[in-house]
């Protein structure tokens, strides 16, 4: 109901008139036009950057670049790699070999090392007659050239 001064009553609670259909249609067309323009610009930018990347690729084609995955690479067969690693460790622990041939440092099997340790015992610091160590094991290992612990693969 309207009051005497042609104003709606405060208690009515609904719109006095409908939304303008022309304005709603114009807004929808404008939104669709903007979305279409954004899609065109994004597609053009994508094409431009793709051509630019391919022209600057000094290593060859894009397929070639995808074949080489960057480091670090995942293991293809971790179980087999672990078996090879343990076999190499076991061989190192159970055989004789040179650690530093020039310094005369050798590697002996772990069983033989334990037997020698039981026979001779550990030196005690400050014990008379005990010779001071020339170099610690850590120092010897740090001086040893780095050796690859990974298995050599074919073609390397």
Buried (B, 14 or more C-beta within 10 A) or exposed (E): EEEEEEEEEEEEEEEEEEEEEEEEEEEEEEEEEEEEEEEEEEEEEEEEEEEEEEEEEEEEEEEEEEEEEEEEEEEEEEEEEEEEEEEEEEEEEEEEEEBBEEEEBEBBBEEEEEEEEEEEEEEEEEEEEEEEEEEEEEEBEEEEEEEEEEEEEEEE
